[in-house]
Amino acid sequence: MHVSSLHLYPVKSLRGCDVASAELDALGFVGDRRFLVVDETGKFLTQRSHPRMALISTALGSDTLTLSANGAGSVFTARASDPAAPLRTVSVWRSEGLLAEDCGDDPAAWLTAFLGSPCRLVRIGERFARPVLKPAAHPGDLNTFSDAVPFLVVSDASLADLNDRLIARGEEPVPMNRFRANIIVAGAPSPFAEDTWPRVRLGEVVLRSAGPSARCIVTTTDQFTGERGPEPLRTLATYRRDAADPTDVNFGQNLIHETKAGTIRIGDAVEVL
């Protein structure tokens, strides 16, 4: 097995970036989900309620993050923490009271105009601290603005199995970007083999399983158009319901990195430990 593709999502719920390699720090992939769109109360916004977020592209420069969308131009902000930036108290699911740096009025105005509701862009800075709350977490395991853990892995075999089932039902196959995974693995011995990996080594980096990823309506949102339909969640629900909680429909595996610094590259061997 080997890593076949890598993906960063600089802003939670906006479009991602394909990369050939990605460095890790204590929070996860450097550049991944280090920014967040929040409403006026500091609550996080996602494609669940704002599917137009799928239409916003992200680009990481050495010092800047740029947001852009067709017909809306672009806006940029600094990537680095700014101790002088105003702090906002924000929340992501059960993680409340997080201190994040406000990125200023220009990104806020651009996002507000495009999404049609008042919002701000915030950034992880020096005052940010968010422990992983999953049962698999160990002391010192930290997270970004992602839903619950720093990493999500999916195998090519799992997507191929799903698309075979969609085609058999007369539906269109879906691309991997519906699942917004960081790490895609090729050469798995069977579909959903990643469900069984307690620990895994990718090149020089060791990661620990944090359980399956329960999927939501975002998987039904076309990541190029923002349009939404019933698939693939409807088909996944026929065979991927969680045995412990049938309200959950699983696809992909959550991971926590035990190696807190290093690099993962496309082509790296994947070894189950």
N, C-alpha and C positions, 0 to 999 in steps of 0.2 A: 504494500500500500504506500501511497505517497500523497503529498499535498498537491492538489491540481490547481487551486486558485485561492487567493486571499483578498479580503474585502474590508475596507475601513468605512465607517459611517461617522464622519466628523461631527454631525449634528443629529441627535436622536430623531429618527423618523423622516429625515430628509434623504435624498439619494446618496448612495455610497460611492466609493472610489475603488477601482481595482488596482492592486499593487503587486509587484513581483516579490517583495519582502516586507516584513513589518517587525519593528523593534518592540520589545516589551519593557514596561516599567512596573512599579508596584500596583498600578491600577489596571493594567491590561495592555492592549496594543497602543502605542504612542499615536495620538491623533484620532483614536476611535471614541466616539461619543463623549468628547470633552466639552461639547456645547449642547445647549438645551433651549428649546422654545417654551416659554411659560406665559400664562395669562397674567392679568393684573394682580391676582392674589398669590402668584408664585407656583401655581399648580402646573405640572408639565402637560404639554400638548403633544399628541401623536396623530398618526394617520387614522387611528380608530375613530376619532371625531372630526378630523380635518384631512380627508383624503387628498386635498390639493397639495399637501406637503410633499407628496411623491413627485410633484412636478419641479421641485426646487433642486438644482444641481449644486454640489459642493466641490470645491477644489482647494487642496492644501498647498500653499507655498511654504517656503522656508520660515517665513515670519507671519504670514497672513492666512486667513480663511476667507474664501470668496463664495458668495451665494449668487446664483443666477437662475433665470427662468425665461423661457421664450416670451418675448413681448414685454418683459418687465425689467430688462436691463440687469444690473448686478450691484452688489454692495460688498464691502469687505470689512474685516475687523482683525485685530491682532490676535495671534495664537497664544502668545506668552501671557502669563499672569501679570497683572498690574496692581500692585499693592494700593495704589491711589484710587482704583476703580470703586464705585459704590457697590456695597454688598446687598444682595437680595436673599431673603429666606425662601427656599424653594422645596418642592416635594416631588418624589418619584415613587409611586405606590406606597409601600409601608415606610419608606425612608423619608422622614419629615424633619424640618428644621435644618436642612442643608444650607450652608452658606456658599453662595456663588457670586462671581463678579459680573455686574451688568456691563454689557458690551457697548452701551451708548445709544443715542437717539437715532442715528442713521440706520443701523440694522433693524431697530425696533419699528421705525416708520416704514421701511421697505417690506418687512414681514407682515405688518399690520395691513398695509395696502393689498398685498398679494393674497393673504389668507382671509381677509374680510372681517377680522376681529382683533381687538387690541391685544398686543403681545409684546414680549421683550425677548432678546437673545441674551443668554447668560453663559458663563464660561467657568470651568473648573480653575480655581486659583489656590493660593497658599492656605486659605482658611477652610478649604473643602475637606471633609472627611466623611466617608461613607463605607462602613463595614458591610461585607456580604452577609445577608441574613438567612441564606439557605442552611438547612441542617448539615450539609457537607462542609460548611465553612470551618476553617481553623482560625485561631487568633492571628491577626495580622493580614487576613485576606480582605482586600479592599476592592471597591467597584467604582465605576464611572457613573454616567447617567443612563447606562443600559438598564433594562427591566430588572434583572436580578443578579446576573453574574457577568464576568468580563467577556466570556467567549461562548460562541455557539458553533458546533461542528455538524456538518451534514455530509453524507457520502453520496457520490454520484449514483451508486446503486439504489439508494433509497428514492431519489428523484425519478430514476428510470422506472422503478416499480410503480410509483404513483402515476407517472404518465402513461404507462401501459394500461393501467386501470381506467384512467380518464378516457383514453382513446377507445377502449372496449365499451364504454358507456356513451360513446358518441360525442365526447367533449374534446376541447382543444387541450393539448399539452401545455404545461406552464414552465416558465424558466426558473432557474434557481433563485433569481433575485426576489421572488415572492417571499422567500423565507429569511432574507436578510442575515444570513450566516456570515461569520468571519472566516471560517476555515472550511474548504471543500476538499474531501479526500476521494481519490480514485483508487480502484483496485481492491475495494472491500470484498470479502468472500461472499457476502449475501446482503440483500437489502436490510437496512436497519441494524447492521452489525454494530454500529456506533452505540446502540443502546446497551451493549454488553461490556463496554470498555470501562473498567474501574479506574485505571490510570493509563495514560498514553504518552509516548515520547514522540515529539515532532522535531526532527533534527536534534538540536541541543536543549530543547525545552520540554519539561515534564508538566502535564496537566492532569487534574483530578476530576472525575465525574461529579457533577452536582445534580444529576437526575435529568429526566426528559424535559423537553421544551414543549409546554402546552401552547397550542396555536390559537390565534384570534382572527378577527375579521380582516386584519392587515394582509393576511395571505390571499384574500380575495380581491385585493386592490392591484390593478395593473400599474406597475411601477414606472411605466412610460407615459400613461395617459391619465392616471388617477381614477379611471372608471372601475366600478365594483360589480362583481357578480357572485354567484353562489359557490363557484369552484375556486380552489381545490378542496376547500374545507368540507363541503358536502360529501365528497368521495372519501376523504380521509376519515370522516366520522363513521364510515361503514366498517373500517377495519383497524383503526388506530386509536380507539378509545382506551384511556388509562384504566387498568384493572382495579386500581385502588380508588380512583375517582372518575367514574364514567362521564362526568361533565367535561373532563379534559380530553382533548384530541391532540396527540403527540406527534411531533415530527422534528427530528434533530435532538442533539444532546448538549446540555449545558456543561461548561467546563470552567474550572478555576485553576489558574496557573500556580504551580508550586515553585517553578523557576521564576523569580521576580525580575530578572534581567536577561536579555538574550535576543535572538533574532530567529524568526521562522521564515523560510523561503519556499517558493514554489519549487517542487521537486524533492523537498526533504522527505526522507523515509518516515513512515508512520509505524511505530512499534507499540503493540499493546503490552502493558506491564502487569 
